[in-house]
Amino acid sequence: MLKDTSTEQCNMKVTLANIFFFLLFDFPEAIIHGLCELQALSWQEAEEVFLRGPTYHPSEVEEFDRVIAKRMRKEATFAYQKQDDSDR
């Protein structure tokens, strides 16, 4: 007979050390393992892909730069208006 685990309490404590360990070691290893399986890479090749990070098309980089520049202009205008209001 199967045991009902829905009412049992989990004894594992979630601490910052556990989270740090997961993010630093387990999570990257899981991503590398996924790259190995999904893209048929060796472990070394998958690690290199992981360490290189994502690749972006130049048009994506340009769009990102435009969005950031627009936000910075908007924030600068808002800060200037706020300073103008406080001077009055």
C-alpha positions in Angstrom: 0.0 0.0 0.0 1.2 3.5 -0.8 2.0 5.8 2.0 0.2 9.1 2.1 2.9 11.8 2.3 0.6 14.8 1.9 0.1 15.1 5.7 3.7 14.5 6.7 5.9 17.4 7.4 9.1 18.0 5.5 12.1 18.1 7.9 14.4 19.9 5.5 15.2 23.4 6.7 15.6 26.0 4.1 18.5 28.2 5.0 20.6 30.7 3.2 23.4 28.2 3.1 21.1 25.6 1.3 19.9 28.2 -1.2 23.5 29.4 -1.8 24.7 25.8 -2.4 21.8 25.1 -4.8 22.4 28.3 -6.8 26.2 27.9 -6.9 26.5 24.2 -7.6 23.3 22.3 -8.3 21.6 24.7 -10.6 24.5 25.2 -13.0 25.2 21.5 -13.0 21.5 20.8 -13.9 21.7 23.3 -16.8 24.9 21.7 -18.0 23.4 18.3 -17.8 20.4 19.5 -19.8 22.7 20.9 -22.5 24.4 17.6 -22.7 21.1 15.7 -23.2 19.2 18.2 -25.4 22.1 19.3 -27.7 24.1 16.0 -27.6 27.2 17.7 -26.2 30.0 16.3 -24.2 30.2 17.5 -20.6 33.2 19.7 -21.5 31.4 21.2 -24.5 28.2 21.9 -22.4 30.3 23.6 -19.7 31.9 25.9 -22.3 28.4 26.7 -23.7 27.2 27.4 -20.2 30.2 29.6 -19.3 29.9 31.6 -22.6 26.3 32.5 -21.8 23.6 33.3 -24.2 24.4 34.8 -27.6 22.4 37.8 -28.8 21.7 39.0 -32.3 23.0 42.5 -32.9 19.5 43.7 -33.5 18.5 42.5 -30.0 21.5 44.4 -28.5 20.4 47.6 -30.4 16.8 47.2 -29.2 18.0 46.8 -25.6 20.2 49.9 -25.9 17.3 51.9 -27.3 15.0 50.8 -24.4 17.6 51.6 -21.8 18.3 55.0 -23.3 14.6 55.9 -23.5 14.2 54.9 -19.8 17.2 57.0 -18.8 15.9 60.0 -20.6 12.5 59.6 -19.0 14.0 59.3 -15.5 16.2 62.3 -16.1 13.2 64.4 -17.3 11.3 63.3 -14.2 14.2 64.1 -11.9 14.6 67.5 -13.5 10.8 68.2 -13.1 10.9 67.1 -9.5 13.8 69.4 -8.8 12.0 72.3 -10.5 8.9 71.7 -8.3 11.0 71.7 -5.1 12.6 75.0 -6.1 9.3 76.8 -6.1 
